[in-house]
Amino acid sequence: MAADTIDPILKMPAVVKITALSESSIRRGMRNGTFPACKRLGPRAIGWPESVIRAWVAGTDAASASPGDQPIGPSS
């Protein structure tokens, strides 16, 4: 990111919405190292830079799609 651009911090509800994962799945992923670590914002607040979450989502989408995948649905 450019030095003059601010990367917003996303709190858990926004991360749940963007990733379509539950809060417990996100916490489990952080423990297992399969989800980006959060930043401590205060005694009871955590968050992630938006760019980190967007990059993680883009990476998981690319990793889950293989070249031989066929769309599911009625054939024409």
C-alpha positions in Angstrom: 0.0 0.0 0.0 1.1 3.6 -0.6 2.3 5.5 2.4 -0.5 8.0 2.0 -3.3 5.4 2.0 -4.8 4.2 5.3 -5.6 0.5 5.6 -8.8 0.3 7.6 -8.9 -2.1 10.5 -11.7 -4.7 10.4 -13.2 -6.0 13.6 -14.6 -9.5 14.0 -18.1 -8.9 12.7 -16.8 -7.4 9.4 -14.3 -10.3 9.0 -17.0 -12.8 9.6 -19.1 -11.2 6.9 -16.3 -10.9 4.3 -14.9 -14.4 4.8 -18.3 -16.2 5.4 -16.6 -18.0 8.3 -17.9 -18.2 11.8 -16.1 -16.5 14.7 -15.1 -19.9 16.1 -13.7 -21.0 12.7 -11.7 -17.8 12.5 -10.3 -18.3 16.0 -9.5 -21.9 15.2 -7.7 -20.9 12.0 -5.6 -18.4 13.9 -4.6 -21.1 16.4 -3.8 -23.5 13.6 -1.9 -20.9 11.5 -4.4 -21.2 8.6 -5.9 -17.7 9.1 -4.0 -14.4 9.6 -3.2 -13.4 13.1 -5.2 -10.5 14.5 -3.8 -7.3 16.0 -4.7 -6.3 19.6 -6.5 -3.0 19.5 -7.3 -2.8 23.3 -7.9 -5.0 26.3 -11.0 -6.5 24.6 -10.7 -5.6 21.0 -9.0 -7.2 18.1 -8.9 -6.4 14.4 -7.2 -7.1 11.1 -5.9 -4.8 8.4 -8.5 -4.9 5.5 -5.7 -5.6 3.0 -4.7 -8.8 4.9 -8.2 -10.2 5.0 -8.8 -9.3 1.3 -5.5 -11.0 0.3 -6.3 -14.1 2.4 -9.8 -14.4 0.8 -8.2 -14.0 -2.7 -5.6 -16.6 -1.9 -8.1 -19.2 -0.6 -10.3 -18.6 -3.6 -7.4 -19.2 -6.0 -6.2 -22.3 -4.0 -9.6 -23.9 -4.0 -10.2 -23.6 -7.7 -8.4 -26.1 -9.8 -8.1 -26.0 -13.6 -10.3 -29.1 -14.0 -13.2 -27.8 -12.0 -16.5 -27.8 -13.8 -19.4 -25.5 -12.8 -22.2 -27.3 -11.0 -25.6 -26.8 -12.5 -27.8 -27.9 -15.4 -26.0 -28.6 -18.6 -27.2 -26.9 -21.7 
